[in-house]
Amino acid sequence: MVSPITLDALRVLDAIERRGSFAAAAEALHRVPSAISYSVQKLEEELGVPLFDRSRRKAELTDAGHLVLAHGRRILLATEEMTALARQA
């Protein structure tokens, strides 16, 4: 089974949470807002769970979204560390 969770998807979730909105995340990642929305919707569809509650004016992470983001940040950090180690070798 191939996981729908990619490093890119984790970076998108991280940017949304850190920047506070899809639009600000798009700017930080040098993408258009629709690309950010598409990435999130695709991930939600493939996981079968909503990662954001869009019922309010501002989208907020669901419990599942918080879980994916917390674990995802550890994966992103580990990837950065592995990259640095490989470059040092």
SESE-511086 format. One record per residue: residue in three letters; y, z, x of N, C-alpha, C, O, CB in turn. Coordinates in steps of 0.001 Angstrom, whole numbers, padded with zeros to 6 digits, always signed. Glycine has a CB too. Example, Ala and Ser with C-alpha at 12.3 -4.5 7.8 and 13.67 -1.06 7.14 Angstrom:
2
ala-005690+007800+013190-004500+007800+012300-003300+007800+013200-003319+008465+014236-004473+009046+011308 ser-002250+007080+012850-001060+007140+013670+000030+007870+012900+001138+008039+013409-000598+005725+014084 
***
This chain:
89
met-001184+000000+000836+000000+000000+000000+001251+000000+000883+001369+000812+001801-000004+001219-000952 val+002156-000891+000607+003399-000989+001349+004472-000196+000612+004663-000362-000593+003827-002471+001533 ser+005158+000655+001338+006199+001483+000736+007447+000659+000457+007847-000156+001288+006540+002667+001647 pro+008064+000858-000700+009316+000166-000997+010514+000779-000266+011611+000219-000272+009569+000183-002491 ile+010291+001922+000357+011380+002604+001053+011524+002014+002446+010620+002111+003277+011129+004135+001126 thr+012670+001404+002683+012950+000796+003985+014067+001580+004669+014761+002378+004040+013342-000708+003830 leu+014225+001339+005964+015328+001974+006679+016663+001544+006082+017589+002348+005976+015275+001626+008179 asp+016759+000285+005696+017995-000198+005087+018289+000546+003788+019428+000947+003549+017907-001707+004825 ala+017276+000733+002951+017473+001455+001689+017914+002895+001959+018768+003428+001250+016173+001442+000846 leu+017339+003515+002971+017733+004884+003318+019172+004929+003813+019912+005862+003501+016793+005460+004385 arg+019564+003927+004580+020961+003860+005044+021919+003691+003870+023007+004266+003863+021144+002698+006044 val+021515+002906+002886+022347+002701+001697+022501+004015+000937+023617+004395+000584+021734+001611+000779 leu+021402+004709+000682+021476+005997-000028+022344+006991+000734+023159+007693+000136+020066+006584-000236 asp+022172+007051+002038+022952+007955+002870+024439+007629+002777+025265+008529+002632+022481+007882+004326 ala+024778+006360+002860+026184+005951+002797+026799+006269+001438+027950+006701+001370+026315+004456+003089 ile+026057+006062+000368+026573+006368-000969+026877+007857-001079+027941+008248-001559+025561+005940-002063 glu+025943+008679-000635+026147+010130-000751+027278+010599+000163+028102+011416-000249+024848+010886-000409 arg+027328+010104+001369+028363+010530+002315+029756+010052+001904+030733+010788+002039+028037+010014+003708 arg+029844+008827+001406+031145+008245+001056+031578+008559-000371+032758+008439-000701+031102+006751+001245 gly+030632+008959-001221+030992+009388-002570+030963+008322-003649+031163+008629-004825+032321+009959-002537 ser+030718+007071-003270+030644+006020-004285+029930+004796-003729+029784+004629-002518+032052+005638-004778 phe+029494+003954-004643+028843+002711-004250+029852+001807-003537+029520+001166-002540+028237+001992-005487 ala+031082+001758-004050+032109+000894-003464+032454+001327-002045+032588+000489-001154+033368+000901-004331 ala+032597+002624-001834+032923+003124-000493+031754+002897+000462+031961+002594+001637+033283+004626-000544 ala+030533+003041-000037+029355+002769+000793+029315+001300+001176+028988+000961+002314+028058+003165+000054 ala+029645+000429+000237+029664-001005+000519+030659-001315+001631+030366-002095+002537+030016-001803-000751 glu+031814-000709+001558+032829-000925+002591+032325-000438+003952+032481-001127+004960+034141-000203+002216 ala+031728+000742+003973+031233+001311+005231+030120+000471+005843+029999+000382+007064+030736+002729+005004 leu+029307-000145+004987+028171-000938+005464+028511-002424+005577+027642-003240+005885+026979-000753+004534 his+029776-002775+005326+030246-004162+005415+029463-005081+004478+028993-006152+004862+030132-004668+006855 arg+029345-004614+003234+028661-005389+002196+029520-005384+000937+030499-004643+000841+027237-004810+001902 val+029150-006202-000007+029837-006184-001292+029182-005132-002175+027989-004867-002030+029803-007588-001973 pro+029948-004519-003098+029369-003480-003960+028128-003931-004726+027212-003136-004935+030401-003011-004938 ser+028087-005183-005142+026916-005650-005889+025646-005616-005038+024556-005407-005570+027155-007067-006404 ala+025774-005817-003736+024604-005749-002845+024088-004320-002756+022880-004093-002696+024957-006276-001433 ile+025002-003364-002748+024607-001950-002722+023895-001592-004024+022831-000973-004009+025846-001028-002506 ser+024485-001981-005139+023877-001708-006447+022490-002333-006550+021551-001709-007043+024773-002235-007575 tyr+022376-003574-006079+021088-004262-006125+020038-003524-005294+018904-003355-005740+021237-005704-005625 ser+020407-003087-004098+019473-002356-003233+018956-001102-003926+017761-000809-003883+020150-001981-001906 val+019858-000364-004565+019472+000872-005245+018598+000558-006452+017561+001194-006646+020720+001669-005678 gln+019001-000410-007262+018211-000757-008445+016813-001231-008076+015832-000869-008726+018920-001832-009254 lys+016728-002043-007029+015419-002538-006573+014531-001375-006128+013349-001323-006470+015593-003552-005410 leu+015103-000447-005368+014336+000711-004911+013890+001560-006093+012741+001998-006144+015166+001557-003935 glu+014791+001795-007043+014437+002582-008227+013304+001922-009019+012380+002596-009473+015666+002769-009127 glu+013387+000615-009177+012335-000113-009901+010995-000006-009187+009966+000236-009817+012719-001587-010064 glu+011011-000187-007872+009758-000160-007111+009158+001244-007036+007937+001400-007009+009991-000692-005705 leu+010021+002268-007002+009520+003647-006995+009130+004108-008397+008270+004974-008559+010575+004593-006411 gly+009764+003527-009399+009494+003919-010776+010214+005188-011193+009827+005832-012168+008028+004100-010967 val+011261+005552-010463+012055+006737-010804+013534+006439-010566+013883+005707-009640+011601+007976-009968 pro+014404+007011-011406+015834+006839-011147+016275+007733-009987+015899+008903-009919+016660+007159-012416 leu+017065+007177-009085+017594+007955-007970+019016+008422-008256+019510+009361-007632+017558+007132-006682 phe+019668+007757-009207+021025+008126-009600+021111+008280-011106+020497+007522-011857+022037+007083-009113 asp+021881+009270-011538+022214+009454-012944+023535+008722-013150+024568+009110-012605+022311+010997-013347 arg+023483+007664-013943+024669+006844-014164+025317+007123-015513+026134+006329-015979+024312+005379-014062 ser+024969+008232-016144+025487+008534-017474+026934+009032-017448+027599+009051-018484+024608+009567-018138 arg+027414+009424-016302+028794+009893-016173+029629+008828-015480+029121+007781-015078+028857+011229-015389 arg+030914+009115-015349+031826+008174-014695+031394+007902-013264+031446+006762-012800+033259+008714-014716 lys+030968+008942-012566+030516+008813-011182+028998+008996-011133+028465+009975-011656+031232+009852-010258 ala+028310+008046-010500+026857+008155-010356+026528+009331-009443+027136+009498-008386+026250+006836-009794 glu+025562+010143-009861+025135+011297-009074+023642+011221-008819+022878+010742-009657+025492+012614-009788 leu+023233+011702-007647+021816+011709-007306+021016+012563-008285+021449+013642-008688+021618+012219-005882 thr+019856+012066-008653+018917+012848-009442+018138+013751-008490+018336+013693-007277+017956+011926-010265 asp+017262+014578-009033+016412+015404-008171+015571+014524-007245+015411+014826-006063+015496+016313-009023 ala+015038+013436-007796+014250+012514-006975+015129+011869-005906+014689+011663-004775+013592+011426-007855 gly+016356+011556-006262+017287+010977-005303+017588+011924-004160+017637+011515-002999+018568+010589-005992 his+017789+013194-004491+018026+014201-003447+016814+014323-002527+016958+014450-001311+018350+015571-004080 leu+015635+014284-003109+014403+014389-002327+014264+013206-001369+014000+013393-000182+013181+014464-003260 val+014442+012003-001882+014327+010803-001046+015384+010831+000052+015092+010508+001204+014472+009518-001901 leu+016603+011213-000297+017680+011248+000695+017417+012292+001780+017618+012014+002962+019015+011538+000010 ala+016976+013474+001396+016714+014531+002386+015639+014093+003381+015815+014230+004592+016281+015836+001682 his+014544+013576+002874+013471+013110+003761+013916+011860+004518+013576+011673+005687+012181+012818+002953 gly+014672+011019+003841+015160+009794+004458+016070+010056+005640+016009+009349+006646+015884+008966+003446 arg+016910+011064+005525+017800+011396+006642+017005+011843+007861+017390+011560+008995+018790+012494+006231 arg+015909+012531+007631+015054+012923+008766+014430+011686+009410+014304+011603+010632+013940+013906+008305 ile+014046+010735+008576+013469+009490+009095+014514+008711+009881+014220+008189+010956+012910+008622+007944 leu+015729+008628+009355+016797+007920+010058+017105+008572+011405+017296+007881+012405+018060+007876+009195 leu+017152+009884+011427+017409+010599+012679+016276+010348+013676+016524+010088+014853+017570+012116+012417 ala+015039+010429+013200+013887+010199+014080+013901+008771+014626+013532+008542+015778+012565+010468+013323 thr+014322+007820+013811+014402+006430+014254+015460+006269+015339+015246+005570+016330+014713+005504+013068 glu+016595+006918+015145+017654+006866+016158+017182+007499+017473+017444+006969+018552+018923+007585+015647 glu+016489+008629+017375+015971+009298+018570+014936+008418+019288+014943+008318+020515+015344+010657+018193 met+014060+007792+018521+013042+006928+019099+013701+005731+019801+013275+005336+020886+012056+006445+018006 thr+014726+005165+019190+015445+004047+019791+016077+004457+021114+016007+003722+022099+016518+003525+018834 ala+016692+005632+021130+017323+006124+022370+016265+006356+023450+016483+006013+024612+018112+007440+022102 leu+015132+006929+023079+014058+007158+024051+013501+005847+024605+013218+005734+025798+012933+007965+023410 ala+013350+004873+023732+012825+003583+024182+013790+002921+025161+013365+002282+026123+012565+002655+022981 arg+015076+003072+024916+016067+002471+025805+016128+003177+027150+016497+002573+028158+017435+002494+025153 gln+015769+004447+027169+015763+005219+028413+014522+004929+029261+014535+005079+030483+015839+006710+028101 ala+013463+004515+028586+012178+004314+029293+012224+003161+030266+011228+002872+030929+011061+004076+028300 
***
